[in-house]
């Protein structure tokens, strides 16, 4: 799945055989490369750089993107024929903030990997530090979490990652306890989405792009917050 968390996987239904090709961030692929890839998939032939003959292949293709690739294709920035060639089976992966229950398992996985890489005897994380990881809005998704844990392991002086090893933005309080004011995150998110819709004339694709989320996630948030498009549009 995309390491950034959030996005889609597109699997070529005809791809079988021993060769598996993984294409990350395929939505960023230049048009000239899109044409070459499409030809290779259709003809099932490739040629090595400097080679003099074509080689028959029968690959399984897995592509990842954090864009709404269907909307991108509709806008002309991605080839329709390549999208439909790849997108026989699409798996939508929600961003990490929408699947927080996975954070503990991912944290321990990244912690073990970082400890092995740095050759440090760090084996766990405190409950307080885990609580801060769970509440963070996680704009950088899975990759941000991985880098946070790697940094914490490097800074750790004991066998357990604590609060002091986490970045300052994770340790900053969400609620100001010195006053009676609290932050209603649900209402704030609803207001932001509502303003985005009003600004873009209730165009879901443009609103989702501005909010840096997929149209699927935007639709889910609309249902969550009871946001309904005005009648007559």
Buried (B, 14 or more C-beta within 10 A) or exposed (E): EBEBBBBBBBBBEEBEEEEEBEBBBBBEBEEEEBEEBBEBBEEBEBEEEEEEEEEEBEBBBBBBBBBBBBBBBEEEBBBEEBBEBBBEEBEEBBBBBBBEEBBEEBBBEBBBBBBEEEEBEBEBBBEEBBEBBEEBEBEBBBEBBBBBBBBBBEEBEEEBBBBEBBBEEBEEEEEEEEEEEEEEEEEEBBEEBBEBBEEBEEBBBBBBBBBEBBBBBBBBBBEEBEBEEEEEE
